[in-house]
Amino acid sequence: MLFLDGVYTERADGALALRWVKAPTSGELTDLAQRIAQGIGRLLERQGLLERDAENTYVAGEALDADPMASLLAPSIT
């Protein structure tokens, strides 16, 4: 994979220039991972694949019954 150390911006004359950007901090990456995990959790809840109560999150039982592989994949979802 190729990762850029910046973003391309367009100059007034139409030319593109790479603008260097510093690396994210550990806290920023942790915050991003948390937001992504919450979004995926909400999506799985809407699809009925994940159920939550006040203290726990677990894979919905109906989804496990439909596919034998689902019981093996369930721990990776939670």
C-alpha positions in Angstrom: 0.0 0.0 0.0 1.0 3.5 -0.6 0.3 6.1 2.1 0.9 9.8 1.5 2.3 12.0 4.2 0.0 14.8 3.3 -2.9 16.0 1.1 -3.0 17.4 -2.4 -4.3 21.0 -2.7 -5.0 23.0 -5.8 -3.0 26.2 -6.2 -4.5 29.4 -7.7 -2.9 28.5 -11.1 -4.6 25.1 -11.1 -1.4 23.1 -10.3 -1.5 20.5 -7.5 0.8 20.7 -4.6 1.4 18.2 -1.8 0.9 19.7 1.6 2.7 17.8 4.3 0.7 16.9 7.4 2.0 15.6 10.7 1.2 12.0 11.8 -1.8 11.6 14.1 -1.2 11.2 17.8 -1.9 8.0 19.7 -4.9 9.7 21.3 -6.3 10.7 17.9 -6.0 7.2 16.6 -7.6 5.8 19.7 -10.5 8.2 19.3 -10.9 7.3 15.6 -10.9 3.6 16.4 -13.5 4.1 19.1 -15.8 6.1 16.7 -15.5 3.4 14.0 -16.3 0.6 16.5 -19.4 2.5 17.7 -20.6 3.0 14.2 -20.1 -0.6 13.3 -21.9 -1.6 16.5 -24.9 0.6 15.6 -25.0 -0.9 12.0 -25.0 -4.4 13.3 -27.7 -3.6 15.8 -29.9 -2.1 13.0 -29.4 -5.3 11.0 -30.4 -7.4 14.0 -27.0 -9.1 14.2 -26.0 -7.5 17.5 -28.0 -7.0 20.7 -27.0 -4.8 23.6 -28.1 -4.5 27.2 -26.9 -2.1 29.9 -23.7 -4.1 30.6 -23.0 -6.4 27.6 -23.0 -6.7 23.9 -23.6 -10.0 22.3 -24.4 -11.6 18.9 -28.2 -12.1 18.3 -29.3 -15.7 18.7 -31.3 -15.8 15.5 -28.3 -14.9 13.4 -26.3 -17.8 14.9 -29.0 -20.4 14.1 -29.1 -19.5 10.4 -25.5 -20.3 9.6 -23.2 -22.8 11.4 -20.1 -20.6 10.7 -21.8 -17.7 12.5 -21.1 -19.2 15.9 -17.4 -19.2 15.0 -17.4 -15.6 13.7 -19.5 -14.2 16.6 -16.5 -13.6 18.9 -14.8 -11.4 16.3 -18.0 -9.3 15.9 -18.2 -8.5 19.6 
